[in-house]
Amino acid sequence: MTQARNRALPSDTNDMAIFACVVNLGSFARTAEEHNLTPSAVSRVISRLELRLGARLLQRSTRKLSLTEAGAIYHARVIQILADVAEAEAEVAAANLQPRGTLKLSVPVVFGRLHVAPLIGRLMRQFPELAVELTLTDRFVDLIEEGIDLALRIGALPDSRLMARRLCTNRRILVASPDYLARAGTPVRPADLTRHSCLIFTALNRPRDWRLVGPEGTTSVSVTGRLSANNGDALLEAALESLGICPTATFVAAELLMRGELVRVLPEHEFEPTAVHAVYPSARQLSTKVRSAVDLLVRTFADPPPWDRLPVPAPPPPARR
């Protein structure tokens, strides 16, 4: 049997907390008062740490205390460890607390109307002391400045002070009505789109440059069309009216596809996928109301999200003019 190496156990968090307090207050006496100890007891804690680590942590003089190089390294890690311990304890304690108060939630308009609003009732029934203030907006919301607890973002996330939790993949596809395809023909390759009336979503960068990912890789197609709009719902209505081929997210079009009111165009091709994220201020202040809402969103929308699990009829064979 291999003999275990005799190694001292790591310092406990009480010793670490006393060391951090000494550094913060710059005084053994003030630290002793803070922790209801004697100055000599605080001194013994520091000596015990230095003996265990084999390094001097503090330079002591009659006027002040200062960190040594080793002490500075250790102090930085101690601060992180103490914060992690506090967060872990808060998470465990929060698991037994009922969320209460008002949850201020901001979500994109269409996603919120179709998929978040139906969840609010479940959340409020599960947590009867929780109120919800739901804002549907496509405007970029500054959570900290506007006092928002939780927001959903679709697409790339900018660097920020916020924490983010990935919920699911956001797939974007091409759709059209069966009547439009019967009249105008069905594209069989991306290049065919140049001969079709395409519905232009002007809220995107380069809205007339459609970059599609398919079996052959990424293909860029410049499209044209008589109708452009900055609202996806308006374009989807136009597609239902047989006005052209529409780029849309599956979370919007899934039920229309299932009912056969729209059909996929170029079903082996999609736009580059993005993601749906829940974003919220730093986890170190994460409240039970936010944690409960995020947990529900993660459980509900985990890949593949429910709209991508809906059955879709097989597309009709390509119709060519």
C-alpha positions as CSV (number, residue, x, y, z in Angstrom):
1,M,0.0,0.0,0.0
2,T,1.3,3.4,-0.9
3,Q,2.0,5.6,2.1
4,A,0.2,8.9,2.0
5,R,2.4,12.0,2.2
6,N,2.1,13.8,5.5
7,R,0.8,17.2,4.5
8,A,-0.8,19.9,6.8
9,L,-4.4,20.6,6.2
10,P,-5.1,24.0,4.5
11,S,-5.8,27.0,6.8
12,D,-9.4,27.3,8.0
13,T,-11.5,30.2,6.9
14,N,-11.5,31.8,10.4
15,D,-7.7,32.2,10.2
16,M,-8.0,33.6,6.7
17,A,-10.7,36.0,7.8
18,I,-8.6,37.3,10.7
19,F,-5.6,37.7,8.3
20,A,-7.8,39.6,5.8
21,C,-9.1,41.8,8.6
22,V,-5.5,42.6,9.8
23,V,-4.6,43.7,6.3
24,N,-7.8,45.8,5.9
25,L,-7.5,47.5,9.3
26,G,-3.7,47.6,9.5
27,S,-3.8,46.8,13.2
28,F,-3.7,43.7,15.4
29,A,-5.6,45.6,18.2
30,R,-8.4,46.8,16.0
31,T,-8.7,43.3,14.5
32,A,-8.9,41.8,18.0
33,E,-11.8,44.2,18.8
34,E,-13.5,43.3,15.6
35,H,-13.3,39.5,16.3
36,N,-13.7,39.7,20.1
37,L,-10.1,38.4,20.6
38,T,-7.0,39.6,22.4
39,P,-4.2,41.2,20.3
40,S,-1.9,38.3,21.3
41,A,-4.5,35.8,20.0
42,V,-4.5,37.6,16.6
43,S,-0.7,37.6,16.6
44,R,-0.8,33.8,17.2
45,V,-3.1,33.3,14.2
46,I,-0.8,35.2,11.9
47,S,2.2,33.3,13.2
48,R,0.4,30.0,12.7
49,L,-0.4,31.0,9.1
50,E,3.2,32.0,8.4
51,L,4.5,28.7,10.0
52,R,2.1,26.7,7.9
53,L,2.9,28.5,4.7
54,G,6.6,28.7,5.4
55,A,6.7,32.4,4.4
56,R,6.4,35.7,6.2
57,L,3.1,37.4,5.3
58,L,3.4,40.8,7.1
59,Q,6.2,43.2,7.8
60,R,5.7,44.5,11.3
61,S,7.0,47.8,12.6
62,T,6.0,50.0,15.5
63,R,4.1,52.3,13.2
64,K,2.4,50.1,10.6
65,L,1.9,46.6,9.1
66,S,2.6,46.0,5.4
67,L,2.3,43.0,3.2
68,T,5.3,41.1,2.0
69,E,5.4,39.9,-1.6
70,A,4.2,36.5,-0.4
71,G,1.6,38.1,1.8
72,A,0.2,40.1,-1.1
73,I,-0.2,36.9,-3.2
74,Y,-1.8,35.1,-0.3
75,H,-4.1,38.0,0.5
76,A,-5.5,38.2,-3.0
77,R,-6.3,34.5,-2.9
78,V,-7.8,34.7,0.6
79,I,-10.2,37.5,-0.5
80,Q,-11.4,35.3,-3.4
81,I,-11.8,32.2,-1.2
82,L,-13.7,34.1,1.5
83,A,-16.0,35.6,-1.2
84,D,-16.6,32.1,-2.7
85,V,-17.4,30.6,0.7
86,A,-19.9,33.5,1.4
87,E,-21.5,32.9,-2.0
88,A,-21.8,29.2,-1.4
89,E,-23.4,29.7,2.0
90,A,-25.8,32.3,0.5
91,E,-26.8,29.8,-2.3
92,V,-27.5,27.0,0.2
93,A,-29.5,29.4,2.5
94,A,-31.4,30.8,-0.5
95,A,-32.5,27.3,-1.5
96,N,-34.7,27.2,1.6
97,L,-36.1,30.8,1.2
98,Q,-39.3,31.7,-0.7
99,P,-38.7,34.3,-3.3
100,R,-40.6,37.5,-2.5
101,G,-40.8,41.1,-3.6
102,T,-41.1,42.3,-7.2
103,L,-39.1,40.8,-10.0
104,K,-38.4,43.3,-12.8
105,L,-38.0,41.4,-16.0
106,S,-37.2,42.8,-19.5
107,V,-37.5,40.6,-22.6
108,P,-37.7,41.2,-26.4
109,V,-41.2,41.8,-27.6
110,V,-41.9,38.7,-29.7
111,F,-40.0,36.2,-27.7
112,G,-41.6,37.6,-24.5
113,R,-45.1,37.5,-26.0
114,L,-44.8,33.9,-27.3
115,H,-42.6,32.2,-24.8
116,V,-42.0,34.2,-21.6
117,A,-45.5,35.6,-20.8
118,P,-47.0,32.0,-20.7
119,L,-44.4,31.1,-18.0
120,I,-45.3,34.0,-15.7
121,G,-48.4,32.3,-14.3
122,R,-46.4,29.2,-13.4
123,L,-43.7,31.3,-11.7
124,M,-46.3,33.2,-9.6
125,R,-48.2,30.1,-8.7
126,Q,-45.1,28.4,-7.5
127,F,-44.0,31.5,-5.5
128,P,-47.1,33.2,-4.1
129,E,-45.1,36.0,-2.4
130,L,-43.5,37.0,-5.7
131,A,-44.8,39.8,-7.9
132,V,-43.6,40.3,-11.5
133,E,-43.2,43.5,-13.5
134,L,-42.7,42.4,-17.1
135,T,-41.4,44.8,-19.7
136,L,-41.6,43.8,-23.4
137,T,-39.1,45.9,-25.4
138,D,-36.6,45.5,-28.2
139,R,-34.6,48.5,-26.8
140,F,-31.2,47.7,-25.3
141,V,-31.9,48.1,-21.6
142,D,-29.3,49.1,-19.0
143,L,-30.2,46.8,-16.2
144,I,-28.2,48.6,-13.5
145,E,-29.3,52.1,-14.5
146,E,-32.9,51.2,-14.9
147,G,-33.2,48.9,-11.9
148,I,-34.0,45.7,-13.9
149,D,-33.4,42.4,-12.1
150,L,-33.3,40.1,-15.1
151,A,-33.3,40.4,-18.9
152,L,-33.2,38.1,-21.9
153,R,-30.9,38.9,-24.8
154,I,-30.9,37.3,-28.2
155,G,-27.7,37.3,-30.1
156,A,-24.1,38.3,-29.3
157,L,-23.5,39.7,-25.8
158,P,-21.4,42.8,-25.4
159,D,-18.8,42.8,-22.6
160,S,-20.4,44.2,-19.5
161,R,-20.7,44.1,-15.8
162,L,-23.5,41.6,-16.1
163,M,-23.6,37.8,-15.5
164,A,-25.0,35.7,-18.3
165,R,-26.7,32.3,-18.3
166,R,-27.2,30.6,-21.7
167,L,-30.7,29.3,-22.2
168,C,-30.8,27.9,-25.7
169,T,-29.8,28.1,-29.3
170,N,-31.6,30.7,-31.5
171,R,-32.0,29.3,-35.0
172,R,-33.0,31.5,-38.0
173,I,-34.4,30.0,-41.1
174,L,-36.2,31.0,-44.4
175,V,-39.9,30.4,-44.8
176,A,-42.6,31.2,-47.3
177,S,-46.3,30.3,-47.9
178,P,-47.2,27.3,-50.1
179,D,-49.1,29.7,-52.4
180,Y,-46.0,31.9,-52.9
181,L,-43.8,28.9,-53.8
182,A,-46.5,27.4,-56.1
183,R,-46.6,30.7,-57.9
184,A,-42.9,31.7,-57.9
185,G,-41.2,28.4,-57.7
186,T,-39.2,26.8,-54.9
187,P,-35.5,27.7,-54.6
188,V,-33.2,24.6,-54.6
189,R,-29.9,26.4,-53.9
190,P,-29.0,29.7,-52.3
191,A,-28.3,31.4,-55.6
192,D,-31.9,30.9,-56.6
193,L,-32.9,33.5,-54.0
194,T,-31.7,36.3,-56.3
195,R,-34.7,35.5,-58.6
196,H,-37.2,35.7,-55.7
197,S,-39.1,38.4,-53.8
198,C,-37.4,38.5,-50.4
199,L,-38.7,40.2,-47.3
200,I,-36.0,42.4,-45.9
201,F,-35.5,42.7,-42.1
202,T,-33.9,46.1,-41.7
203,A,-33.1,45.8,-38.0
204,L,-30.1,43.6,-39.0
205,N,-26.7,44.8,-40.1
206,R,-26.5,44.4,-43.9
207,P,-30.1,43.2,-44.1
208,R,-29.9,42.4,-47.9
209,D,-26.8,40.2,-47.5
210,W,-28.1,36.7,-46.4
211,R,-25.3,34.5,-45.2
212,L,-26.6,30.9,-45.1
213,V,-24.8,27.9,-43.6
214,G,-25.4,24.6,-45.4
215,P,-23.8,21.3,-46.4
216,E,-21.4,23.2,-48.7
217,G,-20.4,25.7,-46.1
218,T,-21.3,29.3,-45.8
219,T,-22.9,31.0,-48.8
220,S,-23.5,34.8,-49.1
221,V,-26.4,35.9,-51.3
222,S,-27.5,39.5,-52.1
223,V,-31.3,39.5,-52.2
224,T,-33.9,42.1,-53.2
225,G,-37.5,42.6,-52.5
226,R,-40.3,45.2,-52.6
227,L,-41.0,45.1,-48.9
228,S,-38.7,45.9,-46.0
229,A,-39.5,46.4,-42.3
230,N,-37.8,46.7,-39.0
231,N,-40.3,44.4,-37.3
232,G,-40.2,40.6,-37.7
233,D,-44.0,40.2,-37.0
234,A,-44.8,42.5,-40.0
235,L,-42.6,40.5,-42.3
236,L,-44.1,37.2,-41.1
237,E,-47.6,38.5,-41.8
238,A,-46.3,39.5,-45.3
239,A,-45.0,35.9,-45.8
240,L,-48.5,34.6,-44.8
241,E,-49.9,36.9,-47.4
242,S,-47.7,35.2,-50.0
243,L,-45.5,38.3,-50.6
244,G,-42.2,36.6,-50.5
245,I,-39.5,34.6,-48.7
246,C,-39.0,35.6,-45.1
247,P,-36.0,35.2,-42.7
248,T,-37.3,34.4,-39.3
249,A,-36.4,32.7,-36.0
250,T,-37.8,29.2,-35.3
251,F,-39.2,30.5,-32.0
252,V,-41.5,32.7,-34.1
253,A,-42.4,30.4,-37.0
254,A,-42.5,26.9,-35.4
255,E,-46.3,26.7,-34.9
256,L,-47.0,28.2,-38.4
257,L,-44.7,25.5,-39.9
258,M,-46.4,22.8,-37.8
259,R,-49.8,23.9,-39.2
260,G,-48.6,24.1,-42.7
261,E,-49.3,27.8,-43.1
262,L,-45.7,28.4,-43.9
263,V,-43.0,26.0,-45.2
264,R,-39.2,25.9,-44.9
265,V,-37.3,27.3,-47.9
266,L,-33.9,25.7,-48.5
267,P,-34.4,23.4,-45.4
268,E,-30.8,22.3,-45.4
269,H,-29.7,25.9,-45.0
270,E,-29.9,28.3,-42.0
271,F,-28.4,31.5,-40.9
272,E,-25.5,31.3,-38.4
273,P,-27.1,30.4,-35.1
274,T,-27.0,32.7,-32.1
275,A,-28.1,32.1,-28.5
276,V,-30.7,33.3,-26.0
277,H,-29.2,34.4,-22.7
278,A,-30.5,35.4,-19.3
279,V,-28.5,38.3,-18.0
280,Y,-28.5,39.8,-14.5
281,P,-26.2,41.8,-12.2
282,S,-23.3,40.1,-10.5
283,A,-24.0,36.7,-8.9
284,R,-22.6,37.9,-5.6
285,Q,-25.9,39.9,-5.1
286,L,-28.1,37.3,-6.8
287,S,-31.4,37.2,-5.0
288,T,-33.7,34.3,-4.6
289,K,-36.3,35.9,-6.9
290,V,-33.8,36.2,-9.7
291,R,-32.3,32.7,-9.1
292,S,-35.8,31.1,-9.1
293,A,-36.7,32.8,-12.4
294,V,-33.4,31.9,-14.1
295,D,-33.8,28.3,-13.0
296,L,-37.3,28.1,-14.5
297,L,-36.1,29.6,-17.8
298,V,-33.2,27.2,-18.0
299,R,-35.4,24.2,-17.3
300,T,-38.0,25.4,-19.8
301,F,-35.8,26.4,-22.7
302,A,-32.9,24.0,-22.5
303,D,-31.7,22.8,-26.0
304,P,-33.5,21.8,-28.0
305,P,-36.1,24.4,-26.9
306,P,-39.7,23.4,-27.1
307,W,-40.4,25.2,-30.4
308,D,-37.7,23.2,-32.1
309,R,-39.3,20.0,-30.9
310,L,-42.6,20.6,-32.6
311,P,-43.3,18.2,-35.5
312,V,-43.0,19.8,-38.9
313,P,-44.7,18.3,-42.1
314,A,-42.3,17.3,-44.8
315,P,-41.8,20.1,-47.3
316,P,-43.5,19.7,-50.7
317,P,-41.3,18.8,-53.7
318,P,-39.6,21.8,-55.3
319,A,-41.9,23.6,-57.7
320,R,-40.0,25.3,-60.6
321,R,-41.5,27.8,-62.9
